[in-house]
């Protein structure tokens, strides 16, 4: 009888151990060591050499000032969760962050509200499957705004930043972005003026949101702050640190300062995975398997949780507004490092 009870006890212990192993083994596998400095430097230089002469795509011209950006610029940066930086090409050129700003503002809203569900309830988290500036999406989708990474949802997201006026609202966004980057950032005023003069479609988005009670400040104030947010200048290195802060669970890996509470990071990355590439998000997940955000200024930031951010910058974008050189380079780096979150398939 005693022997049977001992055997049963050991069975229970074994079951607990096996269960723990089943839970922790995938987590351990996903948290493998960051690749060596030699590997990271080699891969980023290879990617730069491989795609620097690609001529596909063209600079975005619906914002006139963006059409003036030299189309041959191309920079790549990898910033690890331990703060190491690897670069190739034009990584010190300050370009307008544009839509790459959207997940960071959504993160600020989550933290201010003290609840990630505030975004889900007041904006939404579903992809549209349509272009980022689609008016049609606001008409055929019942909630009107469905995620903070398309223009309608991004304008609503800006409107949720707690502030008494436009100046305070933008100041809070800028302070948050600078903390993420660990450096002082500035607005590219020529881009802001050019965008403000041609943002009639975004104004339409704001009024449509207002008609459905899906915007939470004065509509035109929200559009202006959103336009100024999109005109913030960043370099590939600075954007890499912003992305690496997400990869590092909300702690800036250079400054060591916590910028975003850890509990919000998975929510931000989930939105990026589902809608970060607009109507090419499915193909991006299929080929690269990383949460990422793109912008018509030519920047892309991809995040490997626990390991690194991979950034590309090149002004030549495709019809969806995604930087061609940056996409191909990040895909190459991801494949070479084997950091696709769904597995490499090798």
C-alpha positions in Angstrom: 0.0 0.0 0.0 2.8 2.4 1.0 4.7 1.6 -2.2 1.6 2.3 -4.3 1.1 5.7 -2.6 4.8 6.6 -3.3 4.4 5.5 -6.9 1.3 7.7 -7.3 3.1 10.6 -5.7 6.0 10.3 -8.2 3.5 10.0 -11.0 2.0 13.3 -10.0 5.5 14.9 -9.7 6.4 13.6 -13.2 3.2 14.9 -14.7 3.9 18.4 -13.2 7.5 18.3 -14.6 6.3 17.2 -18.0 3.6 19.9 -18.0 6.2 22.6 -17.0 8.5 21.4 -19.8 5.7 21.6 -22.3 5.1 25.2 -21.3 8.7 26.4 -21.0 10.4 24.6 -23.9 8.8 26.8 -26.6 9.5 29.9 -24.5 13.1 29.0 -24.0 13.4 28.3 -27.7 12.0 31.7 -28.6 14.4 33.3 -26.2 17.6 31.9 -27.6 20.7 34.0 -27.4 21.0 37.1 -29.5 23.3 36.3 -32.5 26.9 37.3 -32.1 28.3 40.7 -33.1 30.2 39.0 -36.0 27.0 37.4 -37.3 24.9 40.6 -37.0 27.5 42.8 -38.6 28.0 40.3 -41.5 24.3 39.9 -42.2 23.5 43.6 -42.2 26.4 44.4 -44.6 25.3 41.5 -46.9 21.7 42.9 -46.9 22.9 46.4 -47.8 25.1 45.2 -50.6 22.4 42.9 -52.0 19.7 45.5 -52.2 21.4 48.9 -52.5 21.0 49.0 -56.3 17.3 48.0 -56.4 15.4 50.6 -58.4 11.9 49.3 -57.9 9.3 51.7 -56.4 9.2 55.5 -56.3 9.2 58.3 -53.7 5.7 59.1 -52.4 4.5 62.2 -54.1 1.0 62.8 -52.7 2.9 64.7 -50.0 4.9 67.1 -52.3 7.9 67.4 -49.9 8.4 63.6 -49.8 9.0 63.6 -53.5 12.1 65.8 -52.9 13.9 63.2 -50.8 16.8 61.6 -52.7 15.5 58.3 -53.9 18.9 56.5 -53.7 19.2 56.9 -49.9 19.3 53.5 -48.2 20.1 52.7 -44.6 19.8 49.6 -42.3 20.1 49.3 -38.6 19.9 46.5 -36.1 19.6 47.5 -32.4 19.7 44.6 -29.9 17.8 44.3 -26.7 21.1 44.7 -24.9 21.9 48.0 -26.6 24.3 47.0 -29.3 24.0 48.8 -32.6 24.9 47.6 -36.1 24.5 49.8 -39.2 25.0 50.0 -42.9 24.4 52.9 -45.4 22.6 56.1 -44.8 21.6 55.7 -41.1 22.2 59.3 -40.0 19.7 60.8 -42.5 16.7 62.3 -40.7 13.5 61.3 -42.6 9.9 61.8 -41.6 8.6 59.0 -39.4 5.1 59.2 -41.0 2.9 56.1 -40.2 5.7 54.4 -38.3 4.7 56.7 -35.5 1.3 55.0 -35.2 2.0 52.1 -32.9 4.1 54.3 -30.5 1.2 56.7 -30.1 -1.1 53.7 -29.5 1.3 52.5 -26.8 1.2 56.0 -25.2 -2.6 55.9 -25.1 -2.6 52.4 -23.6 -0.2 53.6 -20.8 -2.1 56.8 -20.2 -5.4 55.0 -20.0 -4.0 52.3 -17.8 -5.8 49.7 -19.9 -4.9 48.3 -23.3 -8.5 47.5 -23.9 -9.1 51.3 -24.3 -7.7 51.0 -27.8 -9.7 47.9 -28.6 -13.0 49.5 -27.4 -12.6 53.1 -28.7 -10.7 52.4 -31.9 -10.5 48.7 -32.6 -7.7 46.2 -33.4 -8.9 44.5 -36.6 -7.1 44.9 -40.0 -9.1 46.5 -42.8 -7.6 44.7 -45.8 -7.7 48.1 -47.6 -5.2 50.9 -48.2 -4.1 52.9 -45.1 -6.0 56.0 -46.1 -9.2 54.3 -47.4 -12.4 56.3 -47.0 -14.3 53.2 -48.2 -13.1 51.3 -45.2 -14.9 53.8 -42.9 -18.1 53.2 -44.8 -18.2 49.4 -45.1 -16.9 48.6 -41.7 -19.5 49.2 -39.0 -17.2 50.6 -36.2 -15.8 53.2 -38.7 -12.4 53.1 -37.1 -11.1 49.5 -36.7 -7.4 49.8 -35.7 -4.9 52.5 -34.8 -2.5 51.8 -37.6 -4.7 53.1 -40.5 -5.2 56.8 -40.8 -8.7 56.9 -39.3 -7.7 54.9 -36.3 -4.4 56.8 -35.9 -6.2 60.2 -35.9 -8.6 58.8 -33.2 -5.6 57.5 -31.3 -4.0 61.0 -31.2 -7.3 62.4 -30.0 -7.2 60.0 -27.0 -3.9 61.5 -25.7 -4.9 63.3 -22.6 -4.4 67.1 -23.0 -6.2 70.4 -22.7 -5.1 71.6 -26.1 -3.1 70.7 -29.3 0.2 72.0 -27.9 0.0 69.9 -24.8 -1.1 66.9 -26.8 1.7 67.1 -29.3 4.3 67.8 -26.5 3.3 64.6 -24.7 3.7 62.6 -27.9 7.1 64.2 -28.6 8.4 63.6 -25.1 7.3 59.9 -25.3 9.0 59.5 -28.7 12.2 61.1 -27.5 12.3 58.8 -24.5 11.8 55.8 -26.8 14.6 57.0 -29.1 16.8 58.1 -26.2 17.6 61.3 -28.1 16.2 64.7 -28.9 13.9 64.7 -32.0 12.6 67.6 -34.1 9.8 68.2 -36.5 10.7 68.5 -40.1 8.8 71.7 -40.7 8.9 71.6 -44.5 7.3 68.2 -44.4 4.7 69.4 -41.9 3.7 72.4 -44.0 3.6 70.3 -47.1 1.5 67.6 -45.5 -0.8 70.1 -43.7 -1.6 71.8 -47.0 -2.6 68.5 -48.7 -4.3 66.5 -45.9 -7.9 67.0 -47.1 -8.4 63.2 -47.0 -7.4 63.0 -43.4 -9.7 65.9 -42.5 -12.5 63.9 -44.1 -11.5 60.9 -41.9 -11.8 63.1 -38.9 -15.2 64.4 -39.7 -16.5 60.9 -40.5 -15.1 59.8 -37.1 -16.9 62.7 -35.4 -20.2 61.9 -37.1 -20.0 58.4 -35.6 -18.7 59.6 -32.2 -15.4 57.8 -32.7 -13.0 60.7 -32.1 -12.3 62.1 -28.7 -11.1 65.7 -29.2 -11.8 68.5 -31.7 -11.5 66.7 -35.1 -9.3 69.3 -36.8 -7.1 69.6 -33.8 -6.5 65.8 -33.9 -5.7 66.0 -37.6 -3.2 68.8 -37.1 -1.5 67.0 -34.2 -1.4 63.8 -36.2 0.1 65.6 -39.2 2.8 67.1 -36.9 3.4 63.7 -35.4 4.0 62.2 -38.8 6.5 65.0 -39.6 8.8 64.1 -36.8 12.3 63.4 -38.1 14.1 60.2 -37.2 17.2 58.4 -38.4 17.4 54.7 -38.9 19.5 54.4 -35.8 17.0 56.3 -33.7 14.1 54.3 -35.0 16.1 51.2 -34.2 16.3 52.2 -30.6 12.6 52.9 -30.5 11.9 49.4 -31.9 14.5 47.8 -29.6 12.7 49.4 -26.6 9.7 47.3 -27.6 11.9 44.3 -28.1 13.3 44.9 -24.6 9.9 44.8 -22.9 9.5 48.5 -22.8 13.0 49.4 -21.4 15.2 51.6 -23.6 18.3 49.4 -24.1 20.6 52.4 -24.4 19.4 54.5 -21.5 18.2 51.6 -19.3 15.0 53.6 -18.5 11.6 52.0 -18.6 9.5 53.9 -21.1 6.5 51.5 -21.5 5.0 49.1 -19.0 5.8 45.5 -20.1 2.1 44.5 -20.1 1.4 46.8 -23.0 4.2 45.6 -25.3 2.5 42.3 -26.5 -0.6 44.3 -27.3 1.3 46.8 -29.4 3.2 44.0 -31.2 0.0 42.2 -31.9 -1.5 45.2 -33.7 1.8 45.6 -35.6 1.7 42.0 -36.8 -1.9 42.3 -38.0 -2.0 45.7 -39.5 1.6 47.1 -39.7 1.8 46.7 -43.5 -1.7 47.8 -44.3 -3.1 45.6 -47.1 0.2 43.8 -47.4 0.2 42.7 -43.7 -0.7 39.1 -44.5 2.1 38.7 -47.0 4.6 40.3 -44.6 3.6 37.9 -41.9 3.8 35.0 -44.4 7.3 35.9 -45.6 8.9 37.5 -42.5 6.8 36.6 -39.5 7.7 39.7 -37.4 5.5 42.5 -36.0 6.5 45.6 -38.0 5.4 49.1 -39.0 6.0 50.8 -42.3 5.6 54.4 -43.4 5.5 56.3 -46.7 8.6 58.2 -45.6 10.5 55.1 -46.4 11.1 53.7 -42.9 10.2 50.3 -41.6 10.8 48.9 -38.1 10.5 45.2 -37.4 10.6 43.8 -33.8 12.0 40.5 -32.7 10.7 40.2 -29.1 13.5 39.7 -26.6 16.2 40.1 -29.2 16.3 43.2 -31.5 14.7 45.6 -33.8 15.6 45.6 -37.5 15.1 48.9 -39.3 15.3 49.8 -43.0 15.1 53.2 -44.6 14.7 53.9 -48.3 12.3 56.4 -50.0 11.3 54.2 -52.9 7.9 52.7 -51.9 5.6 50.4 -53.7 1.9 50.9 -54.4 1.0 50.0 -50.9 3.3 52.6 -49.5 6.0 50.2 -48.3 9.7 50.8 -48.8 10.9 48.2 -51.4 14.6 48.1 -50.5 13.8 48.0 -46.7 11.3 45.2 -47.1 13.7 43.0 -49.0 16.6 43.7 -46.8 14.6 43.0 -43.6 13.3 39.8 -45.1 16.9 38.7 -45.9 18.2 39.6 -42.4 15.2 37.8 -40.8 15.8 34.7 -42.9 19.6 34.7 -42.3 19.2 35.0 -38.6 16.3 32.6 -38.3 14.2 35.0 -36.2 10.8 34.5 -37.9 8.5 34.0 -34.9 6.7 31.2 -36.6 9.9 29.2 -37.3 12.3 29.3 -40.2 11.0 26.2 -42.1 14.6 25.1 -42.5 
